[in-house]
């Protein structure tokens, strides 16, 4: 594939792969890569680095929003081939090692095949390696408070629900939020455009995913870089509120909720 690279701010690029996104944060010659797409996105990932005047050798670290196959695809390749650290929230580290898997299973997809778009999306997923497992041999937990000492100085914000250790990354200076799958703006099986949650069967604990919209709404910013869908311009708080309303909760983020339930 050809890399579809969009510069959204100074040194900040949103790249569209096969129905999934990654982000490049560039500071001088050094780069932070947030997510890596599907295994089948590797050529596009390397091409996107070249398109912004960088290379795999210049990647200071790979930050992962969450360890699903469409975000983790080339992380182990970069670690093993170039010595690139792969960093995640501590709760997501064992997920990246595949000690367990919090991801929609084949049965979940089959039960939802009646939904418009699910069948062609599933076929495409297989073609780009979505069923392959590429665990990270030595993932590293990052500090859970404060900005990371990496290009772009992203601030991790723990937003569990989609997975236990899902994180968004806040760039306060630029007013940007890299939201992974905690808040998206589109998906191949969605007929909704704009801020939304993914379909329920994609979430490990859907109620926690809805609750985590509160945490995103509290972040100052006016640009959202999602794991799926196009860049969203406008107050991040309003985007999180709209996603909460679309989730059918009958309330805006910030209201009281009961305790979430879920399974691994």
N, C-alpha and C positions, 0 to 999 in steps of 0.2 A: 504494500500500500504506500501511497505518498503521504507524508506527514502533513496534517492540516493544522498549521501553527498560527495562533492568534496572539499578538502582543496586546495585553490588556492594561499594562502599566509599565513604568520604567523597570526594565529587567525582569518582567513577569510575563509568562507565556502559558496560555491554555492550549493544550494539544488534544485534538480529537482522533481517537483510534477507531477500532472496530466496536462501535456502540459503547465505548468507554473513554474516559479522559485521563490525562496526567498533566502535571504542572511543572514547569521549569522556572526556578528562581535563580537569576544570574547576578553575581556581584563581582565585577571585574572578570578575572579568568575562572573564577570558581562558581560551581553550580550546586544547588540542592534540587534533587528530583523527587517530586511527591507522586507516588504511585508509578506503576510501570506497564499498565494495560494487560491484555491477555498474552499468553505465550506467543501467539501468532502475531502480536504487535511488535515483536523485537526489531524487525527491520525498520518499521516506522519510528520506533523509539530512538534508535541510533540516528536515523535521518533527521529527526526533530532536534536532537542535540547539535548536529552539524548545521542545521538551518539557523540556529541562534549563535553560531560562531563558537561552539563548544565541542566536547568530545567525552566519551565515557571516562577517560583518564582524569578529566577535570571535575567529575562529580564528587563532591565532598562527602555526601551521604545520600542514601535513598530513605526518604520518610514514607511510611505506609499508613494510609488512613485506616485500613483494615485488611485482613489477610484472605480476602476472597480471590479466586483464580483470575478474575478480570482486573485486579489491581496489583497482584503479586507476581504476575507472569514472568518478568525478567529480573526480579530482584536477586535471586540466587545466582543467576548468570553474571550479573554485575559484581556480586560479592566474590564469586569464585574466580572470575576472569581478571578482575581489576582490583580486587581487594577493597571494594567499596563497602563501607559499613551500611547495614540495613537496620533502621531504627523504628521502633513502634512503642506504643503504650505498653507498660509491663503486663497488663492483662491480655494483650494480644500476642505477646511473644510465644507462648505455647501453641497458639493457633497457627502462627507462621511456621512453626516446626511441625505442624500437623499431628500434634498430640491428640487433637480432636478437630472436628470440622463443624463449624456453625454456618452452614451454607445450604441453600435450597437443594434438595436431592432430586434425583430423576423422577421419583414418585410424585414430588410436589409439582414438577413441571407437567407430568402426565395428567394430574388432577385438574390442572389449569389450562389444558390444551384447547379448551373451548373458547378461551379468551381471544379476541382479535389480535393477531400479531405474534402470539406465543409460538406457534409452530415454525414460521420462518425464522424467528429469533433463535429458537432451539437448534435448528439446522445450522444456522450461522455460528452459534456458540460452539458446536462440535467442530466446525471447520477451522476455527481459530484457536483450538486447544482448550476450550473452556472446561472440558472434563478431565484434563490432565492435572496432575498434582506436581508442583514444583516447590516443595518445602524449602524454607531457608535454614541452612544447616546451623548457622550461628547468628540468629537475630539478636539485636541489642536493645534493651529498654532505655528510653530516654528519660531525663529528669521530668517529673510530672508537674513542676511549677516553673514559671518564668519562660523567657524566650530562649530558644536554642542557639548555641554558638555556631551557627551555620549561615551560609548565604541567604539573605532575606530575613534572618532572625525570626522565623515563625514561632508562634506561641501555641503549643498543643493545648487543646481543650477536649477533655474526655466526654464523649457523647455516646454512651452505651445504648444498645437496643438492636441496631442492625447486627452488630456483634458485641461481645462483652467489652472489648477493648477499642472500639471504634473511636477515632479522634478526628476532629476538624483542626485546621491550622489557621490561626488568626495573624494577620499582618497589620497591626494597628497603624503603622506609619502610612501605609498605602490605603487603608480602609478596605482591606480585602479579607474575605473568608474563603478558604479552601474547604469545601464541605463534604467531600467524599460522597458516601451514600446516605449520610444522615439527612441531607436535603438536596434534592436534585431538581433539574428544570425540564426533564424529559426522559423518555426511555422508549426503546423499540416496541414495547407492548402497551405503552400508555397512549391514550388519545387526548390527554390533557397537556397543555403547554404552560410553561411557567413553573414556579416553585411548587413542589409536591413531595410527598413520600413515595418511595417505590411501592409496588404491589405488596400486600400483606405477606405473601408466602416467601418473599425475599428476606424478611426480618427474622432474626433469632428470637427476639422478644419485642413484638410490635408495640406494646404499651410503653416500654422504656424508650423505644425510638420516638414515639410521639412526645413523651416527657422531655427528651433531649432537645426538642425544638425550643424549649424555654431557654436552654443554655446558649443556643445559637442566637436567639432573639436578643440576648443581653450583650452581644458583641457589637461594638461600634464599627460601622462600615457601610459602604454603598456599592460594593461589587462582590458578587458571589461566583466562585469558580467551582462548579459541581463535579461529581464523579461521572454523571451522565447528563447530557443536554448542553445547551449553549450557555455562555456567560450571561449572568443576570445583572442588570444595572438598576440600582434603586436601593433604598434602605434595607439592610439585612434583616432588621426587626420586622419590617412589613412582609418580607419574603417568608420568614419563619411563621408569622401569624397566618398568612394565606395558606401555607402548607398544613398548618394545624386545622384550619377551617375545612380544608378539602379532605382531611383525614376523617371528618365526620364526627368530631368530638363535641361539637356544639359549644366550644369555648375557645378562647384565645390562649396562646402560651402564657403561663404565669398563674393560671387558676389552679386550685387544689385538685390532686388526683389520688386515687387509691394506689395500693402497692401493685407493681407489675408482677406478672407471672410469666413463666416460660419454661423451655426445656433445652437441653443440650443434645 
